[in-house]
Amino acid sequence: MNKENIKNAKNFDELLDIKYGKIGSKKRDAFEEQIPLCLNFQS
């Protein structure tokens, strides 16, 4: 993760991919388990 990648992200999903990895990765799954259900748009 670097500032240039974050700067070039086009949407929130890309920011999450940069910080936590793609959907289905262990790090991303752990993050998504921690967020409130009202913010979990993957339903």
C-alpha positions, 0 to 999 in steps of 0.5 A: 500500500502506498500513497500513489495507489490510494491517490489513484483509487477511483472508488471506495471498493478500490481503497478497500482492495488496496488496504485490505486485499481483494474480496475473499482474502483473509485480511479483507474478510477479517476487516468485513467481520468487524464493520457494522452490518449497516456498512456491509454492502456485500449482502 
